Amino acid sequence: MRKLILDDILSSNLAGRGVKVALIDSGINPYHPHVNGIAGAVRIGIDKSKCIYCSDTDLFDRIGHGTACAGIICKIAGEVKLYSIKVFDESLSTYTSVLIEAIKWSVENKVSIINMSLGTHNKRYLSGLRDICRRAHNEGIIIVAAGKQGKEAGYPAAFSETIATTSDGNCREGEFFYDETASIKFLASAKPRPLPNIFDTFNFHGDSFSAPYYSGLIALLKEKYPFYGADKIRTLISGGIRYDGD
């Protein structure tokens, strides 16, 4: 495992300007001090008749997980255009069909990056999930998906079309590591940004928070290299970025 030296890109004047990032999660509180507002929002779910719906109401983040992820992205790339796609309500659980619809919404709205700090082991709709991830990849959209090391990484992190991330105890906030021998090679912190007057042990933590660190980093790169897709971005990061400052 080696630490990725990204000081040149992280300390540059890049800020993710013009980069559209979709956050598929529990919603985003646009007024939170760690969030610089949002460009749009939608809620996607399943109604009582088992039909998928898209709505512009009830967008509130009741859990705080999506807002914590958004705060990480905004710290690294403060001028991204954030889009909240709410798929969780009072718990971090939803249907795979809802995730498929959320990615489809992102593709149709031409975002640059999709952050998925989540995963599923349900294989019932796996082919549909793979198909929409492949479509996003083919259209140049980068899906950053959190997962777990080992055989049970979860989906979509296990798909080759995504940039899979996970956490490692050696990673502090804002650090990035790469492990060529691991099933998931891109590593980051398991912790979101600290909250005032809240002990660290009471804040969120987990593999899911590795994804927004990379989404923020990739947003910087997409400002510099807007036509780079997942494969070129993956190579850039893993090889060590050399930013020329132009």
Backbone hydrogen bonds, N-H to C=O, Kabsch-Sander energy under -0.5 kcal/mol:
donor,donor_aa,acceptor,acceptor_aa,energy
2,R,178,Y,-2.5
4,L,176,F,-3.1
5,I,3,K,-0.6
6,L,4,L,-1.0
10,L,6,L,-2.7
11,S,7,D,-2.3
12,S,9,I,-0.8
18,G,79,E,-0.7
19,V,16,G,-2.0
20,K,18,G,-0.6
21,V,19,V,-0.6
21,V,81,K,-2.7
22,A,20,K,-0.5
22,A,113,I,-3.0
23,L,83,Y,-3.1
24,I,22,A,-0.7
24,I,115,N,-2.2
25,D,23,L,-0.9
25,D,85,I,-2.2
28,I,59,L,-0.5
32,H,29,N,-1.5
35,V,32,H,-2.1
37,G,30,P,-0.7
39,A,82,L,-3.4
40,G,82,L,-1.1
42,V,84,S,-2.3
43,R,55,S,-3.2
44,I,86,K,-2.6
45,G,53,Y,-1.8
47,D,51,C,-2.7
50,K,47,D,-2.0
53,Y,45,G,-2.4
55,S,43,R,-2.8
62,R,60,F,-1.1
68,A,64,G,-2.1
69,C,65,H,-2.0
70,A,66,G,-2.6
71,G,67,T,-2.2
72,I,68,A,-1.3
73,I,69,C,-1.9
74,C,70,A,-2.7
75,K,71,G,-1.6
76,I,72,I,-1.5
77,A,73,I,-3.2
79,E,15,A,-2.6
80,V,77,A,-1.4
81,K,19,V,-2.9
82,L,80,V,-0.8
83,Y,21,V,-2.9
84,S,40,G,-2.4
85,I,23,L,-2.6
85,I,83,Y,-0.6
86,K,42,V,-2.9
86,K,84,S,-0.6
87,V,25,D,-3.4
87,V,85,I,-0.6
88,F,25,D,-1.7
89,D,91,S,-0.8
93,S,91,S,-1.8
98,V,95,Y,-0.6
99,L,95,Y,-1.7
100,I,96,T,-2.3
101,E,97,S,-1.9
102,A,98,V,-2.3
103,I,99,L,-2.3
104,K,100,I,-2.4
105,W,101,E,-2.5
106,S,102,A,-1.9
107,V,103,I,-2.5
108,E,104,K,-2.7
109,N,105,W,-1.6
110,K,107,V,-1.6
111,V,106,S,-1.9
112,S,20,K,-2.5
113,I,20,K,-2.0
114,I,142,I,-2.9
115,N,22,A,-3.3
115,N,113,I,-0.5
116,M,114,I,-0.6
116,M,144,V,-3.1
118,L,116,M,-1.6
120,T,155,Y,-2.2
123,K,121,H,-0.6
126,L,123,K,-0.9
129,L,125,Y,-2.2
130,R,126,L,-2.7
131,D,127,S,-2.3
132,I,128,G,-2.0
133,C,129,L,-2.0
134,R,130,R,-2.5
135,R,131,D,-2.2
136,A,132,I,-2.3
137,H,133,C,-2.5
138,N,134,R,-2.6
139,E,135,R,-1.4
140,G,137,H,-1.7
141,I,136,A,-2.6
142,I,112,S,-2.5
143,I,141,I,-0.6
144,V,114,I,-2.9
144,V,142,I,-0.6
145,A,143,I,-0.6
145,A,163,I,-1.8
146,A,116,M,-2.3
147,G,165,T,-2.4
148,K,153,A,-1.1
153,A,150,G,-0.5
153,A,151,K,-0.6
155,Y,120,T,-2.3
158,A,154,G,-1.8
159,F,156,P,-2.0
162,T,159,F,-1.4
163,I,143,I,-3.0
164,A,162,T,-0.8
165,T,145,A,-2.2
166,T,186,F,-1.9
168,D,188,A,-1.5
171,C,168,D,-1.9
172,R,170,N,-0.6
175,E,172,R,-2.5
177,F,187,L,-2.3
178,Y,2,R,-2.7
179,D,185,K,-2.2
180,E,178,Y,-0.6
182,A,179,D,-1.2
185,K,183,S,-0.6
186,F,164,A,-0.8
187,L,177,F,-2.8
187,L,185,K,-0.6
188,A,166,T,-1.7
198,I,195,L,-1.8
202,F,199,F,-2.0
203,N,200,D,-1.2
206,G,190,A,-2.2
209,F,206,G,-1.5
210,S,207,D,-2.0
211,A,208,S,-0.8
213,Y,209,F,-0.7
214,Y,210,S,-1.3
215,S,211,A,-2.5
216,G,212,P,-2.4
217,L,213,Y,-1.9
218,I,214,Y,-3.0
219,A,215,S,-1.9
220,L,216,G,-1.4
221,L,217,L,-1.7
222,K,218,I,-2.7
223,E,219,A,-1.4
224,K,220,L,-1.5
225,Y,221,L,-3.8
228,Y,225,Y,-1.9
233,I,229,G,-2.3
234,R,230,A,-2.7
235,T,231,D,-1.9
236,L,232,K,-2.4
237,I,233,I,-2.5
238,S,234,R,-2.5
239,G,235,T,-2.0
240,G,236,L,-0.6
240,G,237,I,-1.1
243,Y,241,I,-0.6
